[in-house]
Amino acid sequence: MTQTEILQQLKLLPPLERLDLIEAALRLTRDDLRQAELPLAQSEKKKQLAVAAQALLPDYVPGGELTVFTALDGENFHA
């Protein structure tokens, strides 16, 4: 059935039935989109986290900028 045929058949339905049908079609479409996007979104998120971790790695290795602050651990914090 073509889109034009579907629209013609929708015109024959009473407005409330037409609305119910359209809402059901929207729910089905949303579910399909969520299922299609979910694995992609998770894999994309993993890739982004891996790239961020690699970018920050030099800061966390011994001698990196963030490990310099560990030398302050023995000093009194309150003045």
Secondary structure, 3 states (H helix, E strand, C coil): CCHHHHHHHHHHCCHHHHHHHHHHHHHHHHHHHHHHHHHHHHHHHHHHHHHHHHHHHHHHCCCCCCHHHHHHHHCCCCC
